[in-house]
Amino acid sequence: MPSLRDIKRRIKSIQNTQKITQAMRMVAAAKVRRAESKVKASRPFSNELVKSFQRLLATNPDVQSGNVQSSKALDNYPALLSRRELKSVGLLIVSSDRGLAGAYNANVVRKAVARAKELEKDGINTKFFVVGLKGVSALKRAHVDITETYVRMPAVPTIGEANVIAEDLSEYYIKGDIDRIEIITTHFKSMLSFEVQLWQLLPVLIPVESLNEEETRIRSEMIFEPSPEAVLQKIVPLYVTNRIYQALIEASASELAARMSAMASATTNAGDMIRHLTIVYNKARQAAITQEILEVVSGAEAL
């Protein structure tokens, strides 16, 4: 049995750890409320932007043709809207820079690896674009070749980081290195729940059910001002950047929720260990006192 000093030292160590996990839980809880507000505020615009863009492409298929050239890949909308034979897919994987978030990063990486294997069975190559140190290190351990990494990003995602990632992905897409762009991120549901999801960024999915009588009427009435080129020059970069930005803030809120939950569990487990060790300590101390009394009594009898 460990000595009383060892048990007491271990209890003290766990108490210090419990204070740290409790503080981390409180910090994550404060941050996740702000992140939740940001996600919920941005979702209506992001969802409506996607629907409007899909409706535009569904009702006006000719807008995908054009001969625009720009120094920025993100501004070359005809190339970004082009559809070609699927040979390579670019996966944008959104993980975190920090750990202590439970199974958050493991779930994201597992989904990415499973998606890569699924594409490989169909003879499709995969290029990995990874956000976050944890995703990079996990994929390297899995012996995965990573094309681009985006690490040590701000704790609160901004449109600037999304724009950098969007420009890189657009450049690979325009060069023909990838024929489809998919995003693996987490959809924030609540403080206790999130879901790993796969979003297709490019080419834009056009739901068949959107082509109804109402859409036909809109198509006949749709007018581009000042021109279709000018409209697409604005909406295509906005669509690509906004979807990446939405993926980043959804992942950030999910990460904070996972960290809050993990730290709450760690704090509870630390409390259980302290109670157990306290009982062990009391039993050991009682046994030591009893042993000392027996030694005193035995010594007195010997005298």
C-alpha positions, 0 to 999 in steps of 0.5 A, a space after each residue: 500500500 502507498 504511504 500516507 505521504 504518497 497518497 496525500 501528494 497524489 490528492 494534492 496533485 489531482 486537486 490542482 488538476 481539477 482547478 485547471 480543468 474547472 477554469 478551462 471549462 468556465 473559459 470555454 463556456 464563456 467563449 462558446 456562447 459568443 461563438 454560438 451567437 455568431 454562428 446563428 447570426 450568420 446561418 440565415 445569410 449563408 443558407 440564403 446565399 447558397 439557395 440564391 446561387 443554386 437558383 441562379 445557376 439552375 435557371 440560367 445555365 448559360 452564365 457558366 460560359 465566359 472568357 474572364 481572366 483575372 490575376 486572382 483565381 477567385 475572380 475567374 468565375 467561368 473556370 470556377 463554375 466549369 464542370 469536368 470529368 472527376 479525377 481528383 477531389 480537394 478535401 478541406 478539413 477543418 480541425 483545431 490548433 489545440 487539444 483537450 476537446 474530447 473526440 472532436 478532432 478524432 471524429 473529423 480526421 476519421 471522417 476525412 480518412 473514410 472519405 478519402 478511402 471511399 474516393 480511392 475505391 472509385 479511382 479518384 485521387 484526393 488532395 488534403 487541405 488541412 486547417 489546424 495543428 491537430 488535424 495535420 499531426 493526426 493525418 501525418 501519423 496516418 501517413 497521408 500526404 498533405 497539400 496545404 496547411 493552415 495552422 495557428 489561426 486566430 481563435 475567432 475566425 475572420 473573413 480574411 482567413 477564409 479568403 486566403 483559403 478560398 484563393 488557394 483552393 480556387 487556384 488549384 481548381 482553375 489549374 485542373 489539379 482538383 476537379 471538385 472541392 469538398 469541406 469536412 467540418 462540424 455543424 454546431 447543434 447545441 452546447 452538448 452536440 455537434 455533427 461532422 458533415 461533408 459539404 460540396 463547395 465546387 462545382 455547385 450542386 443544383 437540386 433537381 427539385 428546384 426546377 419547378 414552375 416558379 423557377 421557370 417563371 423566374 428564369 423568364 423574368 430574371 435580368 442581370 444589371 449591369 451585366 451577367 458578368 458583373 453579377 457573377 464577378 461578385 457573387 462567385 467569390 462571395 459564395 466560395 469565401 462565405 461557405 469556407 467562413 461558415 465552415 470555420 465558425 461552425 467548427 470553432 463553436 463545435 470545438 469550444 462546445 466539445 472542450 467545455 464538455 470534456 473539461 466538465 467530465 474531467 472535473 467530475 472525474 477528478 472529484 471522484 478520484 479525490 473522494 476515492 483517494 480520501 477514503 484510501 488515505 483515511 483507511 491507511 491513517 487509521 491502520 497506521 494509528 492502530 498499528 502504533 497503539 498496538 506497538 505501545 500496548 505490546 511494549 507496555 506488556 513487555 515491561 
